Amino acid sequence: MSDSIKTKLLLWILGPLVATMVILTGVSLKIASSIIEEKTSDEMNAQLEYQQSNVYGEINEIKTKAEDLSRDTGLHYKKLTPADLEQSIIGMADSSEMVLGSGFWFEPNAYLPDQRYFGPYAMKDGGKIVVTYEYSNDSYDYFSQEYYTMCKGVKNAQLTAPYFDDTSGLVMSSCAAPIYDNGNFVGVVTVDLKLDTLQDFISSIHIGEAGTATLVTADAMYVASADEEKVKESATISGTPIGDKA
């Protein structure tokens, strides 16, 4: 067999093989890319679930503490002095890094017979905790705030929807627990929480060269995003949150 015939025969055999290998290589690359993307997605979801678990676990602990405080207050508030109540919310404000402040909000004349508003609020101020009564007035009218109204007729602590606080620049939520005296609603204890742990985590995620991650609620409200403006626009609360006077 001549060399030219051998060459033609070899090309005839190798041509399809080379083409097949190129196709298979392309398929392999696509499969590998898909596996990498799936693995990256799984790792991100696992990290997010871990962060959520930590945050929600701490929130549940705070809710339990708020319910314990509201229950004890309902039993003993008539015997407690304003200083006693202040110490209780100072302790609550100091109970967790997540907590920004805590307050008591009593029904009209429920704690002091001659006082319509009685709402001491303990908040972190730098390295210390201070108590203020600046929200105990008609201007703020805590009776109309969501954290107060949503506690009427319920037994357990409630959480407001996340809202963006312009003063602190943080996404927050308020935990509120009703105070009852022999079945009669007499007020609310609140604990304000910062949700920056999730925000920081979501903002740190980068997908590819320009992709980012976003965390939304079931009703499509932004809770955390690399685009902070979306959170500001979405994370709102009806009424006026503590810290922002009307």
C-alpha positions as CSV (number, residue, x, y, z in Angstrom):
1,M,0.0,0.0,0.0
2,S,1.4,3.4,-1.0
3,D,2.2,6.1,1.5
4,S,-0.5,8.4,0.1
5,I,-3.2,5.8,0.4
6,K,-2.0,5.1,4.0
7,T,-2.1,8.8,4.8
8,K,-5.6,9.2,3.4
9,L,-6.8,6.1,5.3
10,L,-5.3,7.4,8.5
11,L,-7.0,10.8,8.1
12,W,-10.3,9.0,7.3
13,I,-10.1,7.1,10.5
14,L,-8.8,9.8,12.8
15,G,-11.0,12.6,11.5
16,P,-14.2,11.4,13.1
17,L,-12.3,10.4,16.3
18,V,-10.8,13.8,16.7
19,A,-14.3,15.4,16.1
20,T,-15.8,13.1,18.6
21,M,-13.1,13.9,21.2
22,V,-13.7,17.6,20.7
23,I,-17.4,17.2,21.2
24,L,-16.9,15.0,24.3
25,T,-14.4,17.5,25.7
26,G,-17.0,20.3,25.3
27,V,-19.7,18.2,27.0
28,S,-17.2,17.4,29.8
29,L,-16.4,21.1,30.3
30,K,-20.1,21.9,30.5
31,I,-20.7,19.1,33.0
32,A,-17.8,20.3,35.1
33,S,-19.0,23.9,35.0
34,S,-22.4,22.8,36.1
35,I,-21.0,20.7,39.0
36,I,-18.8,23.7,40.1
37,E,-21.8,26.1,39.9
38,E,-24.0,23.6,41.8
39,K,-21.2,23.0,44.5
40,T,-20.8,26.8,44.9
41,S,-24.5,27.3,45.2
42,D,-24.7,24.5,47.8
43,E,-21.8,26.0,49.8
44,M,-23.4,29.4,49.8
45,N,-26.8,28.0,50.9
46,A,-25.1,26.1,53.7
47,Q,-23.3,29.2,54.8
48,L,-26.5,31.2,54.7
49,E,-28.4,28.6,56.6
50,Y,-25.7,28.6,59.2
51,Q,-25.8,32.3,59.6
52,Q,-29.6,32.3,59.7
53,S,-29.6,29.6,62.3
54,N,-27.3,31.6,64.5
55,V,-29.3,34.8,64.1
56,Y,-32.7,33.1,64.6
57,G,-31.4,31.1,67.5
58,E,-30.3,34.3,69.3
59,I,-33.6,36.0,68.4
60,N,-35.6,33.1,69.9
61,E,-33.5,33.4,73.1
62,I,-34.3,37.1,73.3
63,K,-38.0,36.5,72.7
64,T,-38.0,34.0,75.6
65,K,-36.3,36.6,77.8
66,A,-38.8,39.2,76.8
67,E,-41.7,36.9,77.6
68,D,-40.2,36.0,81.0
69,L,-39.7,39.7,81.8
70,S,-43.3,40.6,80.7
71,R,-44.7,37.8,82.8
72,D,-42.7,38.8,85.9
73,T,-43.7,42.4,85.4
74,G,-47.3,41.6,85.2
75,L,-47.1,39.8,88.5
76,H,-45.1,42.5,90.4
77,Y,-45.3,45.8,88.6
78,K,-47.5,47.5,91.3
79,K,-44.8,46.8,93.9
80,L,-41.9,47.9,91.7
81,T,-40.4,51.4,91.7
82,P,-39.5,53.3,88.5
83,A,-35.9,52.5,89.5
84,D,-36.7,48.8,89.6
85,L,-38.2,48.9,86.2
86,E,-35.3,50.8,84.8
87,Q,-32.9,48.2,86.1
88,S,-34.9,45.5,84.4
89,I,-34.7,47.1,80.9
90,I,-31.0,48.0,81.4
91,G,-30.3,44.3,82.1
92,M,-32.3,43.4,78.9
93,A,-30.4,46.0,76.8
94,D,-27.1,44.6,78.1
95,S,-28.1,40.9,77.5
96,S,-26.9,40.6,73.9
97,E,-24.8,42.3,71.3
98,M,-27.8,42.0,69.0
99,V,-29.9,44.1,71.4
100,L,-29.9,47.9,70.9
101,G,-32.4,48.9,73.5
102,S,-35.4,47.8,75.7
103,G,-38.4,49.5,77.1
104,F,-41.6,49.3,79.1
105,W,-44.8,50.9,77.7
106,F,-47.8,50.9,80.1
107,E,-51.5,51.5,79.4
108,P,-52.9,54.9,80.5
109,N,-52.7,55.2,84.3
110,A,-51.9,51.5,84.6
111,Y,-48.6,52.0,86.5
112,L,-49.0,55.5,87.9
113,P,-52.7,56.6,88.4
114,D,-52.0,60.2,87.5
115,Q,-49.8,59.5,84.4
116,R,-51.2,58.7,81.0
117,Y,-47.8,57.8,79.5
118,F,-45.2,55.8,81.3
119,G,-42.5,54.4,79.0
120,P,-38.9,54.2,80.2
121,Y,-36.5,53.2,77.4
122,A,-33.0,51.9,78.0
123,M,-30.6,52.2,75.0
124,K,-27.0,51.6,74.3
125,D,-25.0,54.9,74.0
126,G,-21.4,54.2,73.2
127,G,-20.0,52.0,76.0
128,K,-22.9,52.6,78.4
129,I,-26.6,52.2,78.7
130,V,-28.8,55.2,79.4
131,V,-32.5,55.4,80.3
132,T,-34.7,58.0,78.7
133,Y,-38.4,59.0,79.0
134,E,-38.4,61.1,75.9
135,Y,-41.0,58.8,74.3
136,S,-43.5,59.1,77.1
137,N,-45.6,61.9,75.5
138,D,-48.3,62.7,73.1
139,S,-45.8,63.6,70.4
140,Y,-44.5,60.0,70.1
141,D,-47.8,58.4,71.3
142,Y,-46.5,54.9,71.8
143,F,-50.1,53.6,72.0
144,S,-50.3,53.9,68.2
145,Q,-47.0,52.2,67.4
146,E,-47.0,48.8,65.7
147,Y,-45.0,47.1,68.4
148,Y,-47.7,48.2,70.9
149,T,-50.9,47.5,68.9
150,M,-49.8,44.1,67.7
151,C,-49.5,42.9,71.3
152,K,-53.1,43.4,72.2
153,G,-55.1,40.1,72.3
154,V,-52.0,37.9,72.0
155,K,-50.1,35.9,74.6
156,N,-46.6,35.5,73.2
157,A,-43.9,37.9,72.0
158,Q,-44.2,39.3,68.5
159,L,-41.6,40.5,66.0
160,T,-42.2,43.5,63.8
161,A,-41.2,43.4,60.1
162,P,-37.6,44.5,59.6
163,Y,-37.2,48.3,59.1
164,F,-34.3,50.6,58.3
165,D,-33.4,53.0,61.0
166,D,-31.9,56.2,59.4
167,T,-30.3,57.3,62.7
168,S,-28.2,54.2,63.2
169,G,-28.0,53.1,59.6
170,L,-29.1,49.6,60.7
171,V,-31.8,47.1,59.6
172,M,-33.7,46.4,62.8
173,S,-36.7,44.6,64.2
174,S,-38.6,45.1,67.5
175,C,-39.5,42.1,69.7
176,A,-42.6,43.0,71.8
177,A,-44.2,41.0,74.5
178,P,-47.6,41.8,76.2
179,I,-47.9,42.4,79.9
180,Y,-51.0,41.0,81.6
181,D,-52.3,41.5,85.1
182,N,-54.8,38.7,85.9
183,G,-55.7,38.5,82.3
184,N,-56.0,42.3,81.7
185,F,-53.6,43.9,79.2
186,V,-51.6,46.6,81.0
187,G,-48.7,47.2,78.6
188,V,-45.8,45.9,76.6
189,V,-42.1,45.2,77.0
190,T,-40.0,45.8,73.9
191,V,-36.5,44.7,72.8
192,D,-35.0,46.3,69.7
193,L,-32.7,44.1,67.6
194,K,-30.2,44.8,65.0
195,L,-30.0,42.5,62.0
196,D,-26.6,43.5,60.7
197,T,-25.1,40.0,61.0
198,L,-27.2,38.8,58.0
199,Q,-26.6,42.1,56.1
200,D,-22.8,41.8,56.5
201,F,-22.8,38.2,55.4
202,I,-25.0,38.8,52.3
203,S,-23.0,41.8,51.3
204,S,-19.8,39.8,51.4
205,I,-21.0,37.2,48.9
206,H,-19.8,37.6,45.3
207,I,-20.9,35.4,42.4
208,G,-18.6,35.5,39.4
209,E,-17.2,38.9,38.6
210,A,-20.2,41.1,39.2
211,G,-22.9,38.9,40.8
212,T,-24.2,39.6,44.3
213,A,-26.6,37.9,46.7
214,T,-29.9,39.1,48.1
215,L,-32.0,37.8,51.0
216,V,-35.8,38.5,50.7
217,T,-38.8,37.4,52.8
218,A,-41.7,35.3,51.4
219,D,-43.5,38.5,50.4
220,A,-40.4,39.8,48.4
221,M,-39.3,42.3,51.0
222,Y,-35.5,42.9,51.0
223,V,-33.9,41.9,54.4
224,A,-30.3,42.0,53.2
225,S,-28.6,42.9,50.0
226,A,-25.3,44.3,48.6
227,D,-27.5,47.1,47.4
228,E,-28.3,48.9,50.6
229,E,-30.7,51.2,49.0
230,K,-33.0,48.3,48.2
231,V,-33.0,47.4,51.9
232,K,-33.7,51.0,52.9
233,E,-36.7,51.2,50.5
234,S,-38.1,47.8,51.4
235,A,-37.4,47.4,55.1
236,T,-40.0,49.7,56.5
237,I,-42.4,49.6,59.4
238,S,-45.8,51.0,59.9
239,G,-46.0,53.8,62.5
240,T,-42.8,55.3,64.0
241,P,-40.0,53.0,65.3
242,I,-38.4,53.7,68.6
243,G,-35.6,56.1,68.1
244,D,-37.4,58.2,65.4
245,K,-39.9,60.5,66.9
246,A,-42.9,61.5,64.9
